[in-house]
Amino acid sequence: MTTAIPISETMAPPRRPLFYRHALLTRLTHWTNVLAVAVLLMSGLQIFNAHPGLYWGQYGADADTDKRWFEIGAIPGADGAMAGKTRIGPLMFDTTGVLGVSNNKDGVSTAIGFPHWITLPSVRDLATGRRWHFFFAWVLILNGLTYLIGGIVSGHLRKDVVPKLAELRPLNIAHDIVSHAKLQFPKGEDAKRYHILQKLAYSGVIVLLILMVLTGLTMSPSNDAAWHWLSEMFGGRQSARSIHFIAAWSIVAFVIIHVLMVLLAGPINQIRSMITGRFDLGDAA
Amino acid sequence: MTILTRRSLVTVGAGGLLLSGCDKLSYNPKMVSVLESAEGATERWQRLIGRNALAREYTEADMSPVFKANGSRSVDTDEYLAHSESDFADWRLKVDGLVARPLSLSLAQLRAAPQRTQITRHDCVEGWSAIGKWTGPQLGHILKAAGVLSTARYAMFLCADNYGGEASKGGDQSAGLYYESIDMVDAFHPQTILAHTMNGETLTVPHGAPLRLRVERQLGYKHAKYVMGIRLVDSFKGFGAGKGGYWPDRGYEWFAGI
């Protein structure tokens, strides 16, 4: 007969007190931001589909091919069926199935910029897309201001998020890149703070979100009348629209890497810390 | 293999459920009124930061080589066609409603009034922009001549075109007589003009001949074309679906400053 071993000794490691990593304000504003960014991206692509072209400068419309650097369109293919084409500067790509031509909700091949599954609403409806967009733009702004003011007052931004000059040394950055590449995540005391790549990523996405708000305001004709300096800063309304689009996809790129890192670093511990605030530091190496 | 298929099915199913949930929410009347509450906040914000602010004006060098004509590009009623054939010689702009002195103005009278020329950017709700030069009397000047009563809250622009929508906008595309309205802040704004001339030439039919409203701090759909009459009102009741404009009746913001 084998000796009964208490389950706790074999299955679960001894309990460690959890480190209180994220303040309530950070957690609340984080998840509000997740919702706002998701709605803004999907409704934004609905809006983009009304005119799937981007320009540099003050103006830009159908005839201004010299100012247009990006476009999604549909042209008849060799077999007579419509082919989706996406052009970035001089580069032309066949994007049938995703961009330009894709199946709608009912499986019918349709000429449309971004496909139905990424737009809000999923049918072509600019008015409804705008309604979602301009409500959640306010959510993003008020939530962002709450986070920034809270972060400045508490010192959270300065202490935890904004990179310190010494951390920006190339050797320090290289060291952090190597540990990320080896998937060696900080443990113990070392996990109580963000390292340089994380700091750069989080402060970078804050800058991108501010850029989204400012380029968004630049596109509003009434806001532009009050604040000419915005469209002057971005080089014109159509340039602001282009930057808005590029910054939006940069945020998507951030989210993909961010979620990937959460999955690699231990999703349960990571997600728990953003819900309850409690983080298991793990055993120091 | 089976597991993968099942898993991908579950993923697609969950995604589909989420999307159709969002679509249901998009058209839920309660959700719509929650989302529309942002329009009032936006209007108050923009009035706060620049109630009397002037839209950017450009130089001739900044002008679009081609100014896109969008929305209605022609009107096919017998009355309009007759006016168009006679170069609008017998056409009259009617100004009525809540005014002390209703007016009936010919194009010659509109051209004889003090004129304003401005090179401004036209921003379409679809996303494109075009810069053009517009000339016409200030709406405020005309309204002063008519003597707007203190009960008037909006200037309503009644147009000749029966519009059937724009495929790129999607949503409700039902036909209806075009109309638009602005409040008194925009009506008396110095850049709000009744343009009879575009880029130095008489306004053409695709651009709204004989008269097009320019309300420079709002999106293109507010710039009513083929303006036949201006009525001063205290509410939108009795016009279209009562939202104050052709596109507002079809889900777009009445305050199109964004």
Interface residues (C-beta under 8 A of the other chain):
Chain A: M42 I47 F48 N49 A50 H51 G53 Q58 Y59 G60 A61 D62 A63 D64 W117 L120 P121 S122 V123 R124 D125 L126 A127 T128 R130 R131 W132 F134 F135 A137 W138 M219 S220 P221 S222 N223 D224 A225 A226 W227 H228 S231 R237 Q238 R241
Chain B: G15 L19 S20 C22 D23 S26 Y27 V32 V34 L35 E36 S37 A38 E39 A41 T42 Q46 I49 G50 A53 L54 A55 R56 Y58 D62 S64 P65 V66 K68 R121 D123 C124 V125 E126 G127 W128 S129 A130 I131 S168 K169 G170 G171 D172 E216 R217 Q218 L219 W247 R250 G251 Y252 E253 G257 I258
